[in-house]
Amino acid sequence: MTEVRRSAMILAGGEAKRVNGREKYFFFYKGCSFISRLVMTFTGIADEILIVAKSEEQAKQFDGLPVRCTWDKLRGLGPIGGISSGIEEVKGEFVFIAACDMPTIHRSIVTYLFDHIGEYDAIIPEWENTDIEPLHAVYRVSALRQYLAHHESLSLRDMVNSLHTLRVSSEELRRFDPNLETFQNINTLDELHALGPDAAYEEKHPERESCEKRE
């Protein structure tokens, strides 16, 4: 049996209120759904990929993808609820956690974060104004489980601040991604359209896609 050391977790349980309830993970960019782009990005970097859906019914939408699925056990808690449900299913020592609405995550940056976590509990990209990217970060699974077993706050910033965290300047990551496209997340239909003519909302199941090779 292959050892699972590096995992990837995709949070797909949001309510998508700002896109009229549409499922953002099935938005398309360059001929490929967001969820399939993420799966391709993590394939070969992570030893396993876990999708956290909002319900068992929703999880069935990901049949056909080379992933495992689980779902929120406690609804209405936001991202930290999804992380709490997913972290119990993760088999690796480290996990990269991503939101499902980030279609342009760069493989090289995911690899960099895995490679540089060292003895820390988390490695988090940080902007000059001290904003952080907790849903584009690598965590030590044991430390995250320990925190989530006792936490009261629903804030991801509080979670990060409670861990022994290494903060990496976003400027440091420009050498892999000069325009920092990796942090692009799509919260509205206007933001989807702003991606350009290669972006679209379509009803199409990912297992029938023909997606281009990710960088």
N, C-alpha and C positions, 0 to 999 in steps of 0.2 A: 504494500500500500504506500502510495506517495505521501511524504510528509507535507502537511499543510502548515506553512510558516507565515505566509502573507495572504491576507484575505482582502476582498473588496466588498463594501456594503453600499447598495444603492437605495436611497429612501424614495419610495414612490407612493407614499400614503397621504399626500397633501390633498386638501379639498379643492384646490385650483379655483378659488373664488374670483381671482382677477382675470381668469380666462373663461369666464362663464361656465365653469364646471367641466370644461373640456380636459381631456387627459393629456397633460403636457408631454408625457413620455412617448406618446405616439405622434407628436409633432415631427415634421421631417426637415432634415437639413442635408443637402447634397445627396438626395435620393435615399436617405436612410433615417429611420426613426431615432429619436433621441436615445431611447433605451438600448437599441441595438448598437448605436455608436458607442455608448458607454461600455457595453459588454465587450465589444471589439477592443476598446482602449485597454481594458483591464486584462484581457486574455493574453497570457504569456508573461504578464507582470505579477498577477496574483495567482495563487494556487487554487483559489475558489472564489466564486462570485455569488453573493447573496442579495436578493431583492427583498426589501421589506415593503409589503403592500398594506393597504388599510384594512383589508378583510380577506378572508379565505376565498370569497367569490372573485375579488379583484385579482388575487394571485393567479387564478386560472388563465388570465389574459396573457401571462408570460410563458405558457406552455409552448414548447418548441425551442426556447432559448436554452443555451448550455449553462444554466444557473440553478441554484436552489432558491426556494421562496419561503418566506414566513410572512406574518402579518401582525399588525398592532394588537397587543393584548389589552392595552388601556387606550381608549380613543380620546381625542380632544386635548392631548398634551403637546401637540406640535412635534417638531423634529426630535426632541429628547425622548418622546414616547416611542417613536420608531426606532431610535438607537437602542433604547432599553429592551425592546422586543428582539431586535436583531442581534445584539451583543451576546445573548444567551445561545444563539445558534451558530455563532462564528467558531470555526475550528482552528484558526491561525493564532500565532503569537502577536501579530500586528494586523491592523485593519485600516485601510483607506476608506474613509466615509465620504460619500458624494450625494448631492441632491440629483433627482432625475431630470432636472431642467437645465443641466449644464452640458450642452452638446459638443463643446470644443475643448474638453479637458485634454491636456497634452501628456502623452505617455512618458516623455522624458522627465517631466516634473513629478509625476507619480513615482517614478523610479528614484528620482533624487530624494524625495521625502522618505521613502522606505530605507534608502541607503544611509541616511543621515540622522535617523532617530536615535541611534546609539543607546545610551542608558536612560534616556528621557522617557516620560510617559506619553508624550505627544509632541509632534512637530507641526507647527501651524504657520502658514503664510500670514504676514502682517503688513499692512499698508503704513505709509508715513504718518497718517493721522491716528494710528493705533487701532484702526478697524482690523478685524481678523477674519479669516476664512475657515471657520470650524467645520464646514461641510465640503472642504477641499483639503483634508488633512489626514495624517496617519496617527493612530493611537496604539498604545500598548493595551492589549485586550484585558489582561488581568487588572490593570490599574483602572480602566474604564468600568469594568464590572464592579469593582470595589466601590467606586464613586457612585454609580447608579443604584447600588443596593441601598444606599443611605441618604441620597440627596433629597432636598426639599424644593430647591429652585428649579424652574423650567428653563432657565437661561443657559444658552450654550456658552456664553462668555463666562458665567460663573463656573460652569463645568471645566472650561479650559484653565481658568485661574486657580482651580482647586488641584490641578494636576501639575506635575513637574514637567513644565512645557518649554520646549525650544521654539523660539519665534524666528522665522526666517523672513528677511525683508523681501517684499515683492520685487524690488530692484535686483536682488540677487538672482531671481528667477527669469529675468529678461534675457539672460544669455541662452536660455532654452526656448523662450517664447517672447520675442521682442515687444510684441503688442499686448502681452498678457491676456490673450484670448482665452486662456485656460480657465479664467475666473468668470467668464461670461455666463450669466444665468438669465433665463427667459421667464419673466413673471407676468407679462401681459402680451396680448396679441400684437400691440404696437412694437414691442421688443422683438417678437418673432419676425414681423415684417422688416424690421431694421436689419436683420441678418442678410437681407438681400434677396435676389430672385431664386436662390437655391433653397430658401426656406419656405415651408408650406404646412398647412394643416390638412391632413388627408385621412380618410378612413382606410386603413390598410394594416394588415397584421404583419408583425416583424418577421415571422418565420418564412414569409413569402417574398422578402425583400432581396434585392441584389445591391449590396452596399459596397461602396468603394473602400479600398484598404486605408486604414487610418495611418496618420503619420507616426 
